[in-house]
């Protein structure tokens, strides 16, 4: 018997699923990386009023009774077509900090 044809058919069936899983892992790692980057930028923004933000980061500051709320937001494009069904594309990442005065 020739098993080469069977292995090729199995490979052709499995490879699209593996590619989708790899793309989903890449997208999820990008989300974690951008969230970590925004956390670091938030610390710089709170400590330094003259901090220059990237063009694609939105900053908002809200002051209420005795507290200041800082918001940073960035949208990232997802590569994985599988995650587009589960998450918005572009996916918004928002970081919030509340500073009590």
C-alpha positions as CSV (number, residue, x, y, z in Angstrom):
1,X,0.0,0.0,0.0
2,X,1.0,3.6,-0.7
3,X,0.7,5.7,2.4
4,X,2.1,8.9,0.9
5,X,-1.2,9.9,-0.6
6,X,-3.0,9.4,2.6
7,X,-0.4,11.5,4.5
8,X,-0.8,14.3,1.9
9,X,-4.6,14.3,2.3
10,X,-4.3,14.4,6.1
11,X,-1.8,17.2,5.8
12,X,-4.0,19.2,3.5
13,X,-6.9,18.8,5.9
14,X,-5.0,19.8,9.0
15,X,-2.7,22.6,7.8
16,X,-5.5,25.3,7.5
17,X,-6.5,24.7,11.1
18,X,-2.9,24.9,12.2
19,X,-2.4,28.2,10.3
20,X,-5.6,29.6,12.0
21,X,-4.3,28.6,15.4
22,X,-0.9,30.1,14.8
23,X,-2.5,33.4,13.6
24,X,-4.7,33.5,16.7
25,X,-1.7,33.0,18.9
26,X,0.1,35.8,17.1
27,X,-2.9,38.2,17.5
28,X,-3.3,37.4,21.2
29,X,0.4,38.0,21.8
30,X,0.1,41.3,20.0
31,X,-2.8,42.3,22.3
32,X,-0.8,41.4,25.4
33,X,2.2,43.3,24.1
34,X,0.2,46.4,23.3
35,X,-1.6,46.3,26.7
36,X,1.8,46.1,28.4
37,X,3.1,49.0,26.3
38,X,0.1,51.1,27.2
39,X,0.6,50.3,30.9
40,X,4.2,51.6,30.7
41,X,3.1,54.7,28.7
42,X,0.4,55.4,31.3
43,X,3.0,55.5,34.1
44,X,5.0,58.0,32.0
45,X,2.0,60.2,31.2
46,X,1.0,60.4,34.9
47,X,4.5,61.2,36.0
48,X,5.4,63.6,33.2
49,X,2.9,66.1,31.8
50,X,5.1,66.8,28.7
51,X,5.2,63.2,27.6
52,X,4.8,62.9,23.8
53,X,2.3,60.1,22.8
54,X,2.2,58.2,19.6
55,X,-0.3,59.4,17.0
56,X,-2.4,56.3,17.2
57,X,-2.9,56.4,21.0
58,X,-5.9,58.4,22.4
59,X,-5.5,60.0,25.8
60,X,-8.4,61.3,27.9
61,X,-8.3,62.8,31.4
62,X,-11.4,63.1,33.6
63,X,-11.4,65.0,36.9
64,X,-14.2,64.5,39.4
65,X,-14.5,65.0,43.2
66,X,-11.1,64.3,44.5
67,X,-9.9,62.0,41.8
68,X,-8.4,62.0,38.3
69,X,-9.1,59.3,35.8
70,X,-6.7,58.7,33.0
71,X,-7.6,56.7,29.9
72,X,-5.3,55.5,27.1
73,X,-6.8,53.8,24.1
74,X,-5.3,52.1,21.0
75,X,-6.9,50.1,18.3
76,X,-5.0,47.2,16.7
77,X,-5.8,45.3,13.5
78,X,-6.3,41.5,13.9
79,X,-4.6,39.2,11.4
80,X,-6.6,36.1,12.2
81,X,-9.9,35.6,10.3
82,X,-11.0,33.3,13.1
83,X,-10.7,35.9,15.8
84,X,-12.7,38.4,13.7
85,X,-15.8,36.4,14.5
86,X,-15.1,36.6,18.3
87,X,-13.5,40.0,18.7
88,X,-14.0,43.4,17.0
89,X,-11.6,44.4,14.3
90,X,-9.9,46.7,14.9
91,X,-9.7,45.5,18.5
92,X,-9.7,48.4,21.1
93,X,-7.4,48.2,24.0
94,X,-8.1,50.7,26.8
95,X,-6.1,51.3,30.0
96,X,-7.6,53.2,32.9
97,X,-5.9,54.6,36.0
98,X,-7.6,56.5,38.9
99,X,-5.4,58.8,41.0
100,X,-6.9,60.0,44.3
101,X,-5.9,63.5,45.4
